[in-house]
Amino acid sequence: MTAPTPTGLTVLYDAACPLCSRFRDWLAVQPVLVRLDLLPAGSAQARARFPGLDHDRTLREVTVVGDDGAVWTAEHAWVMCLWATARHRASAERLARPQWLPLARAAACSAAGVRHLLGRAELREGADGGDYPGRCAGSCPPIAQG
């Protein structure tokens, strides 16, 4: 017997992170195959809807919650974001394989057209006027190129 497939997903993203916010903006306009709710991580609404989650952790890494109660974090969450979209579901199913899972975040950012943000050191510095806030937990570091 297979596990039930969620008919809706809630994506908890760091609203203070430019990468997460741009990815959210991209997700918001995608044709989707399941209902998709986008909530700022750590917000009052997120805490009310999901009281059992570690909300500090949701600020450090993207988290996806299915309407069936399943929770995905890190690479698995990026895969689920792609899985929700009509255009990228097939790619998500390939990326979900263990050997491809490490590439999931890069693929999601590439699909969203925000991959260019991943290599910009000035965005990660925060202290000298970069786009990332000083409290950024490092969930958006660059992915090794090459």
mmCIF file of the C-alpha atoms, coordinates in Angstrom:
data_MODEL
# 
_entry.id   MODEL 
# 
loop_
_atom_site.group_PDB 
_atom_site.id 
_atom_site.type_symbol 
_atom_site.label_atom_id 
_atom_site.label_alt_id 
_atom_site.label_comp_id 
_atom_site.label_asym_id 
_atom_site.label_entity_id 
_atom_site.label_seq_id 
_atom_site.pdbx_PDB_ins_code 
_atom_site.Cartn_x 
_atom_site.Cartn_y 
_atom_site.Cartn_z 
_atom_site.occupancy 
_atom_site.B_iso_or_equiv 
_atom_site.pdbx_formal_charge 
_atom_site.auth_seq_id 
_atom_site.auth_comp_id 
_atom_site.auth_asym_id 
_atom_site.auth_atom_id 
_atom_site.pdbx_PDB_model_num 
ATOM 1   C CA . MET A 1 1   ? 0.000  0.000  0.000   1.00 0.00 ? 1   MET A CA 1 
ATOM 2   C CA . THR A 1 2   ? 1.359  3.436  -0.901  1.00 0.00 ? 2   THR A CA 1 
ATOM 3   C CA . ALA A 1 3   ? 1.266  6.494  1.293   1.00 0.00 ? 3   ALA A CA 1 
ATOM 4   C CA . PRO A 1 4   ? -1.491 9.010  0.521   1.00 0.00 ? 4   PRO A CA 1 
ATOM 5   C CA . THR A 1 5   ? -0.497 11.853 -1.745  1.00 0.00 ? 5   THR A CA 1 
ATOM 6   C CA . PRO A 1 6   ? -1.054 15.309 -0.287  1.00 0.00 ? 6   PRO A CA 1 
ATOM 7   C CA . THR A 1 7   ? -3.570 17.492 -2.079  1.00 0.00 ? 7   THR A CA 1 
ATOM 8   C CA . GLY A 1 8   ? -2.150 20.655 -0.547  1.00 0.00 ? 8   GLY A CA 1 
ATOM 9   C CA . LEU A 1 9   ? 1.208  21.892 0.704   1.00 0.00 ? 9   LEU A CA 1 
ATOM 10  C CA . THR A 1 10  ? 2.216  24.779 2.925   1.00 0.00 ? 10  THR A CA 1 
ATOM 11  C CA . VAL A 1 11  ? 5.677  26.213 2.282   1.00 0.00 ? 11  VAL A CA 1 
ATOM 12  C CA . LEU A 1 12  ? 7.250  27.955 5.278   1.00 0.00 ? 12  LEU A CA 1 
ATOM 13  C CA . TYR A 1 13  ? 9.987  30.285 4.037   1.00 0.00 ? 13  TYR A CA 1 
ATOM 14  C CA . ASP A 1 14  ? 12.209 32.921 5.634   1.00 0.00 ? 14  ASP A CA 1 
ATOM 15  C CA . ALA A 1 15  ? 10.562 36.203 4.600   1.00 0.00 ? 15  ALA A CA 1 
ATOM 16  C CA . ALA A 1 16  ? 13.739 38.117 5.556   1.00 0.00 ? 16  ALA A CA 1 
ATOM 17  C CA . CYS A 1 17  ? 15.881 36.123 3.103   1.00 0.00 ? 17  CYS A CA 1 
ATOM 18  C CA . PRO A 1 18  ? 16.023 37.463 -0.473  1.00 0.00 ? 18  PRO A CA 1 
ATOM 19  C CA . LEU A 1 19  ? 16.560 33.997 -1.957  1.00 0.00 ? 19  LEU A CA 1 
ATOM 20  C CA . CYS A 1 20  ? 13.594 32.529 -0.085  1.00 0.00 ? 20  CYS A CA 1 
ATOM 21  C CA . SER A 1 21  ? 11.408 35.525 -0.902  1.00 0.00 ? 21  SER A CA 1 
ATOM 22  C CA . ARG A 1 22  ? 12.233 35.427 -4.597  1.00 0.00 ? 22  ARG A CA 1 
ATOM 23  C CA . PHE A 1 23  ? 11.597 31.683 -4.661  1.00 0.00 ? 23  PHE A CA 1 
ATOM 24  C CA . ARG A 1 24  ? 8.242  32.318 -2.939  1.00 0.00 ? 24  ARG A CA 1 
ATOM 25  C CA . ASP A 1 25  ? 7.371  34.935 -5.552  1.00 0.00 ? 25  ASP A CA 1 
ATOM 26  C CA . TRP A 1 26  ? 8.198  32.445 -8.291  1.00 0.00 ? 26  TRP A CA 1 
ATOM 27  C CA . LEU A 1 27  ? 6.138  29.682 -6.659  1.00 0.00 ? 27  LEU A CA 1 
ATOM 28  C CA . ALA A 1 28  ? 3.179  32.033 -6.271  1.00 0.00 ? 28  ALA A CA 1 
ATOM 29  C CA . VAL A 1 29  ? 2.790  32.412 -10.042 1.00 0.00 ? 29  VAL A CA 1 
ATOM 30  C CA . GLN A 1 30  ? 3.424  28.813 -11.078 1.00 0.00 ? 30  GLN A CA 1 
ATOM 31  C CA . PRO A 1 31  ? 0.631  26.596 -12.364 1.00 0.00 ? 31  PRO A CA 1 
ATOM 32  C CA . VAL A 1 32  ? 0.348  23.996 -9.612  1.00 0.00 ? 32  VAL A CA 1 
ATOM 33  C CA . LEU A 1 33  ? -0.996 20.461 -9.383  1.00 0.00 ? 33  LEU A CA 1 
ATOM 34  C CA . VAL A 1 34  ? -1.816 20.704 -5.677  1.00 0.00 ? 34  VAL A CA 1 
ATOM 35  C CA . ARG A 1 35  ? -2.983 23.624 -3.520  1.00 0.00 ? 35  ARG A CA 1 
ATOM 36  C CA . LEU A 1 36  ? -0.003 25.650 -2.373  1.00 0.00 ? 36  LEU A CA 1 
ATOM 37  C CA . ASP A 1 37  ? 0.002  27.989 0.644   1.00 0.00 ? 37  ASP A CA 1 
ATOM 38  C CA . LEU A 1 38  ? 3.027  30.217 1.220   1.00 0.00 ? 38  LEU A CA 1 
ATOM 39  C CA . LEU A 1 39  ? 3.575  31.358 4.805   1.00 0.00 ? 39  LEU A CA 1 
ATOM 40  C CA . PRO A 1 40  ? 6.432  33.258 6.403   1.00 0.00 ? 40  PRO A CA 1 
ATOM 41  C CA . ALA A 1 41  ? 8.283  30.930 8.751   1.00 0.00 ? 41  ALA A CA 1 
ATOM 42  C CA . GLY A 1 42  ? 7.988  31.863 12.406  1.00 0.00 ? 42  GLY A CA 1 
ATOM 43  C CA . SER A 1 43  ? 4.950  34.075 11.758  1.00 0.00 ? 43  SER A CA 1 
ATOM 44  C CA . ALA A 1 44  ? 1.973  34.097 14.090  1.00 0.00 ? 44  ALA A CA 1 
ATOM 45  C CA . GLN A 1 45  ? -0.084 32.373 11.393  1.00 0.00 ? 45  GLN A CA 1 
ATOM 46  C CA . ALA A 1 46  ? 2.539  29.631 10.929  1.00 0.00 ? 46  ALA A CA 1 
ATOM 47  C CA . ARG A 1 47  ? 2.764  29.078 14.695  1.00 0.00 ? 47  ARG A CA 1 
ATOM 48  C CA . ALA A 1 48  ? -1.030 28.876 14.982  1.00 0.00 ? 48  ALA A CA 1 
ATOM 49  C CA . ARG A 1 49  ? -1.411 26.431 12.094  1.00 0.00 ? 49  ARG A CA 1 
ATOM 50  C CA . PHE A 1 50  ? 1.506  24.212 13.074  1.00 0.00 ? 50  PHE A CA 1 
ATOM 51  C CA . PRO A 1 51  ? 2.009  24.403 16.851  1.00 0.00 ? 51  PRO A CA 1 
ATOM 52  C CA . GLY A 1 52  ? 4.067  21.193 16.909  1.00 0.00 ? 52  GLY A CA 1 
ATOM 53  C CA . LEU A 1 53  ? 6.775  22.424 14.540  1.00 0.00 ? 53  LEU A CA 1 
ATOM 54  C CA . ASP A 1 54  ? 10.154 23.733 15.628  1.00 0.00 ? 54  ASP A CA 1 
ATOM 55  C CA . HIS A 1 55  ? 9.589  27.250 14.301  1.00 0.00 ? 55  HIS A CA 1 
ATOM 56  C CA . ASP A 1 56  ? 13.170 28.331 14.943  1.00 0.00 ? 56  ASP A CA 1 
ATOM 57  C CA . ARG A 1 57  ? 14.266 25.527 12.618  1.00 0.00 ? 57  ARG A CA 1 
ATOM 58  C CA . THR A 1 58  ? 11.785 26.646 9.939   1.00 0.00 ? 58  THR A CA 1 
ATOM 59  C CA . LEU A 1 59  ? 13.653 29.951 9.850   1.00 0.00 ? 59  LEU A CA 1 
ATOM 60  C CA . ARG A 1 60  ? 16.920 28.102 9.172   1.00 0.00 ? 60  ARG A CA 1 
ATOM 61  C CA . GLU A 1 61  ? 15.687 25.824 6.402   1.00 0.00 ? 61  GLU A CA 1 
ATOM 62  C CA . VAL A 1 62  ? 12.732 25.790 4.082   1.00 0.00 ? 62  VAL A CA 1 
ATOM 63  C CA . THR A 1 63  ? 9.993  23.537 5.445   1.00 0.00 ? 63  THR A CA 1 
ATOM 64  C CA . VAL A 1 64  ? 6.998  22.095 3.631   1.00 0.00 ? 64  VAL A CA 1 
ATOM 65  C CA . VAL A 1 65  ? 3.960  20.670 5.434   1.00 0.00 ? 65  VAL A CA 1 
ATOM 66  C CA . GLY A 1 66  ? 1.446  18.500 3.613   1.00 0.00 ? 66  GLY A CA 1 
ATOM 67  C CA . ASP A 1 67  ? -2.264 18.641 4.329   1.00 0.00 ? 67  ASP A CA 1 
ATOM 68  C CA . ASP A 1 68  ? -1.845 15.018 5.414   1.00 0.00 ? 68  ASP A CA 1 
ATOM 69  C CA . GLY A 1 69  ? 0.565  16.109 8.187   1.00 0.00 ? 69  GLY A CA 1 
ATOM 70  C CA . ALA A 1 70  ? 3.800  15.056 6.454   1.00 0.00 ? 70  ALA A CA 1 
ATOM 71  C CA . VAL A 1 71  ? 6.739  17.431 6.957   1.00 0.00 ? 71  VAL A CA 1 
ATOM 72  C CA . TRP A 1 72  ? 9.685  17.880 4.603   1.00 0.00 ? 72  TRP A CA 1 
ATOM 73  C CA . THR A 1 73  ? 12.802 19.913 5.325   1.00 0.00 ? 73  THR A CA 1 
ATOM 74  C CA . ALA A 1 74  ? 16.030 20.850 3.559   1.00 0.00 ? 74  ALA A CA 1 
ATOM 75  C CA . GLU A 1 75  ? 16.505 19.115 0.177   1.00 0.00 ? 75  GLU A CA 1 
ATOM 76  C CA . HIS A 1 76  ? 13.267 17.173 0.547   1.00 0.00 ? 76  HIS A CA 1 
ATOM 77  C CA . ALA A 1 77  ? 11.348 20.440 0.950   1.00 0.00 ? 77  ALA A CA 1 
ATOM 78  C CA . TRP A 1 78  ? 12.885 21.903 -2.213  1.00 0.00 ? 78  TRP A CA 1 
ATOM 79  C CA . VAL A 1 79  ? 11.828 18.744 -4.085  1.00 0.00 ? 79  VAL A CA 1 
ATOM 80  C CA . MET A 1 80  ? 8.281  19.079 -2.775  1.00 0.00 ? 80  MET A CA 1 
ATOM 81  C CA . CYS A 1 81  ? 8.120  22.702 -3.928  1.00 0.00 ? 81  CYS A CA 1 
ATOM 82  C CA . LEU A 1 82  ? 9.025  21.586 -7.448  1.00 0.00 ? 82  LEU A CA 1 
ATOM 83  C CA . TRP A 1 83  ? 6.685  18.571 -7.180  1.00 0.00 ? 83  TRP A CA 1 
ATOM 84  C CA . ALA A 1 84  ? 3.759  20.920 -6.593  1.00 0.00 ? 84  ALA A CA 1 
ATOM 85  C CA . THR A 1 85  ? 4.291  22.673 -9.931  1.00 0.00 ? 85  THR A CA 1 
ATOM 86  C CA . ALA A 1 86  ? 2.907  21.442 -13.226 1.00 0.00 ? 86  ALA A CA 1 
ATOM 87  C CA . ARG A 1 87  ? 6.056  22.260 -15.148 1.00 0.00 ? 87  ARG A CA 1 
ATOM 88  C CA . HIS A 1 88  ? 8.603  20.733 -12.749 1.00 0.00 ? 88  HIS A CA 1 
ATOM 89  C CA . ARG A 1 89  ? 6.920  17.651 -11.255 1.00 0.00 ? 89  ARG A CA 1 
ATOM 90  C CA . ALA A 1 90  ? 8.840  15.197 -13.458 1.00 0.00 ? 90  ALA A CA 1 
ATOM 91  C CA . SER A 1 91  ? 12.131 16.844 -12.457 1.00 0.00 ? 91  SER A CA 1 
ATOM 92  C CA . ALA A 1 92  ? 11.129 16.671 -8.800  1.00 0.00 ? 92  ALA A CA 1 
ATOM 93  C CA . GLU A 1 93  ? 10.456 12.952 -9.080  1.00 0.00 ? 93  GLU A CA 1 
ATOM 94  C CA . ARG A 1 94  ? 13.949 12.424 -10.509 1.00 0.00 ? 94  ARG A CA 1 
ATOM 95  C CA . LEU A 1 95  ? 15.554 14.699 -7.896  1.00 0.00 ? 95  LEU A CA 1 
ATOM 96  C CA . ALA A 1 96  ? 13.878 12.731 -5.092  1.00 0.00 ? 96  ALA A CA 1 
ATOM 97  C CA . ARG A 1 97  ? 16.184 9.786  -5.794  1.00 0.00 ? 97  ARG A CA 1 
ATOM 98  C CA . PRO A 1 98  ? 18.989 9.546  -3.228  1.00 0.00 ? 98  PRO A CA 1 
ATOM 99  C CA . GLN A 1 99  ? 21.774 10.107 -5.752  1.00 0.00 ? 99  GLN A CA 1 
ATOM 100 C CA . TRP A 1 100 ? 20.135 13.312 -7.048  1.00 0.00 ? 100 TRP A CA 1 
ATOM 101 C CA . LEU A 1 101 ? 18.777 14.711 -3.790  1.00 0.00 ? 101 LEU A CA 1 
ATOM 102 C CA . PRO A 1 102 ? 21.886 16.829 -3.053  1.00 0.00 ? 102 PRO A CA 1 
ATOM 103 C CA . LEU A 1 103 ? 21.127 18.810 -6.229  1.00 0.00 ? 103 LEU A CA 1 
ATOM 104 C CA . ALA A 1 104 ? 17.513 19.548 -5.291  1.00 0.00 ? 104 ALA A CA 1 
ATOM 105 C CA . ARG A 1 105 ? 18.048 23.035 -3.898  1.00 0.00 ? 105 ARG A CA 1 
ATOM 106 C CA . ALA A 1 106 ? 20.143 24.147 -6.855  1.00 0.00 ? 106 ALA A CA 1 
ATOM 107 C CA . ALA A 1 107 ? 17.566 22.759 -9.281  1.00 0.00 ? 107 ALA A CA 1 
ATOM 108 C CA . ALA A 1 108 ? 14.734 24.557 -7.494  1.00 0.00 ? 108 ALA A CA 1 
ATOM 109 C CA . CYS A 1 109 ? 16.660 27.835 -7.559  1.00 0.00 ? 109 CYS A CA 1 
ATOM 110 C CA . SER A 1 110 ? 17.533 27.346 -11.213 1.00 0.00 ? 110 SER A CA 1 
ATOM 111 C CA . ALA A 1 111 ? 13.901 26.668 -12.095 1.00 0.00 ? 111 ALA A CA 1 
ATOM 112 C CA . ALA A 1 112 ? 12.900 29.836 -10.263 1.00 0.00 ? 112 ALA A CA 1 
ATOM 113 C CA . GLY A 1 113 ? 15.549 31.883 -12.030 1.00 0.00 ? 113 GLY A CA 1 
ATOM 114 C CA . VAL A 1 114 ? 17.296 32.843 -8.794  1.00 0.00 ? 114 VAL A CA 1 
ATOM 115 C CA . ARG A 1 115 ? 20.395 30.675 -9.129  1.00 0.00 ? 115 ARG A CA 1 
ATOM 116 C CA . HIS A 1 116 ? 22.465 33.812 -9.690  1.00 0.00 ? 116 HIS A CA 1 
ATOM 117 C CA . LEU A 1 117 ? 21.920 34.720 -6.031  1.00 0.00 ? 117 LEU A CA 1 
ATOM 118 C CA . LEU A 1 118 ? 23.646 31.586 -4.792  1.00 0.00 ? 118 LEU A CA 1 
ATOM 119 C CA . GLY A 1 119 ? 27.150 32.653 -5.712  1.00 0.00 ? 119 GLY A CA 1 
ATOM 120 C CA . ARG A 1 120 ? 27.134 36.302 -4.701  1.00 0.00 ? 120 ARG A CA 1 
ATOM 121 C CA . ALA A 1 121 ? 29.344 36.620 -1.653  1.00 0.00 ? 121 ALA A CA 1 
ATOM 122 C CA . GLU A 1 122 ? 28.203 40.162 -0.973  1.00 0.00 ? 122 GLU A CA 1 
ATOM 123 C CA . LEU A 1 123 ? 24.671 38.872 -0.362  1.00 0.00 ? 123 LEU A CA 1 
ATOM 124 C CA . ARG A 1 124 ? 25.873 36.528 2.357   1.00 0.00 ? 124 ARG A CA 1 
ATOM 125 C CA . GLU A 1 125 ? 27.813 39.115 4.300   1.00 0.00 ? 125 GLU A CA 1 
ATOM 126 C CA . GLY A 1 126 ? 24.878 41.093 5.690   1.00 0.00 ? 126 GLY A CA 1 
ATOM 127 C CA . ALA A 1 127 ? 27.087 43.226 7.914   1.00 0.00 ? 127 ALA A CA 1 
ATOM 128 C CA . ASP A 1 128 ? 28.352 45.416 5.097   1.00 0.00 ? 128 ASP A CA 1 
ATOM 129 C CA . GLY A 1 129 ? 25.041 46.214 3.481   1.00 0.00 ? 129 GLY A CA 1 
ATOM 130 C CA . GLY A 1 130 ? 24.430 42.901 1.698   1.00 0.00 ? 130 GLY A CA 1 
ATOM 131 C CA . ASP A 1 131 ? 20.883 41.755 1.107   1.00 0.00 ? 131 ASP A CA 1 
ATOM 132 C CA . TYR A 1 132 ? 20.866 38.992 3.697   1.00 0.00 ? 132 TYR A CA 1 
ATOM 133 C CA . PRO A 1 133 ? 19.962 40.056 7.210   1.00 0.00 ? 133 PRO A CA 1 
ATOM 134 C CA . GLY A 1 134 ? 22.552 39.635 9.921   1.00 0.00 ? 134 GLY A CA 1 
ATOM 135 C CA . ARG A 1 135 ? 20.405 36.949 11.559  1.00 0.00 ? 135 ARG A CA 1 
ATOM 136 C CA . CYS A 1 136 ? 20.429 34.756 8.432   1.00 0.00 ? 136 CYS A CA 1 
ATOM 137 C CA . ALA A 1 137 ? 21.118 31.261 9.693   1.00 0.00 ? 137 ALA A CA 1 
ATOM 138 C CA . GLY A 1 138 ? 23.139 30.292 6.662   1.00 0.00 ? 138 GLY A CA 1 
ATOM 139 C CA . SER A 1 139 ? 20.396 28.283 5.004   1.00 0.00 ? 139 SER A CA 1 
ATOM 140 C CA . CYS A 1 140 ? 21.130 30.050 1.728   1.00 0.00 ? 140 CYS A CA 1 
ATOM 141 C CA . PRO A 1 141 ? 24.889 29.572 1.294   1.00 0.00 ? 141 PRO A CA 1 
ATOM 142 C CA . PRO A 1 142 ? 26.287 29.204 -2.212  1.00 0.00 ? 142 PRO A CA 1 
ATOM 143 C CA . ILE A 1 143 ? 26.311 25.778 -3.767  1.00 0.00 ? 143 ILE A CA 1 
ATOM 144 C CA . ALA A 1 144 ? 29.722 24.672 -4.970  1.00 0.00 ? 144 ALA A CA 1 
ATOM 145 C CA . GLN A 1 145 ? 30.118 25.273 -8.668  1.00 0.00 ? 145 GLN A CA 1 
ATOM 146 C CA . GLY A 1 146 ? 31.935 23.083 -11.143 1.00 0.00 ? 146 GLY A CA 1 
# 
